[in-house]
């Protein structure tokens, strides 16, 4: 979620058409709603000709890294995001 740590609560995927091997496709995604710590998203995978290959939605919960103490600091260093756990 834009660089904010979050966990998935619900993911829904719908596969509409098979993607031919070697096909170039574009994935678009957006945040559709934010309610407190809940973030709803949706995305689409489309071919250059507009063929819809897949679409889906997700519900995520942002994490308060301060609640995880030293464990969050260690994880952020491992992931290459030092100092971001002070949110």
C-alpha positions in Angstrom: 0.0 0.0 0.0 2.3 2.7 -1.2 5.2 1.7 1.0 3.1 1.1 4.1 3.2 -2.3 5.7 0.0 -4.2 5.4 -1.5 -7.7 5.5 -4.1 -9.2 3.2 -7.4 -10.0 4.8 -9.2 -11.0 1.6 -8.2 -11.5 -2.0 -10.5 -12.2 -4.9 -9.2 -13.1 -8.4 -11.2 -13.7 -11.5 -9.4 -15.2 -14.5 -11.3 -14.1 -17.7 -9.1 -15.3 -20.6 -5.9 -17.3 -21.1 -2.8 -15.2 -21.8 -1.0 -16.4 -24.9 2.7 -17.2 -24.3 4.9 -14.1 -25.0 1.9 -11.7 -24.7 2.7 -8.3 -23.3 0.1 -7.4 -20.7 -0.4 -4.3 -18.4 -1.4 -4.6 -14.8 -3.2 -1.6 -13.3 -4.1 -1.3 -9.7 -5.7 1.3 -7.5 -6.8 2.0 -4.0 -10.6 2.3 -4.0 -11.4 3.0 -0.4 -9.6 3.7 2.9 -11.6 3.2 6.2 -9.3 3.7 9.1 -6.7 0.9 8.8 -8.7 -1.0 6.2 -7.6 -0.4 2.6 -9.6 -1.8 -0.4 -8.0 -2.2 -3.8 -8.8 -3.5 -7.3 -6.7 -4.4 -10.3 -6.9 -5.5 -13.9 -4.6 -7.4 -16.2 -5.1 -6.4 -19.9 -3.5 -7.1 -23.2 -2.4 -4.3 -25.6 -5.6 -4.9 -27.6 -7.8 -4.4 -24.5 -8.4 -8.1 -23.8 -9.2 -8.6 -20.1 -7.1 -11.5 -18.8 -7.8 -11.1 -15.1 -9.3 -8.8 -12.5 -9.6 -8.8 -8.8 -10.1 -7.0 -5.5 -8.3 -7.0 -2.2 -8.9 -5.9 1.4 -5.8 -5.1 3.4 -5.1 -4.0 7.0 -2.3 -1.6 7.5 0.1 -2.4 10.4 1.3 -0.2 13.2 4.9 -1.3 13.3 5.4 0.4 16.7 3.4 -2.5 18.3 6.0 -5.0 17.0 8.9 -3.4 18.8 12.4 -4.6 18.0 11.0 -7.3 15.7 9.7 -4.6 13.3 13.0 -2.8 13.3 14.9 -6.0 12.4 12.4 -6.9 9.7 12.6 -3.5 8.1 16.5 -3.7 8.0 16.3 -7.1 6.4 13.8 -5.8 3.8 16.0 -2.8 3.0 13.8 -0.1 4.7 15.9 1.1 7.6 14.3 3.6 9.9 10.7 3.2 8.6 9.5 1.4 11.6 9.0 4.6 13.6 5.4 5.2 12.2 
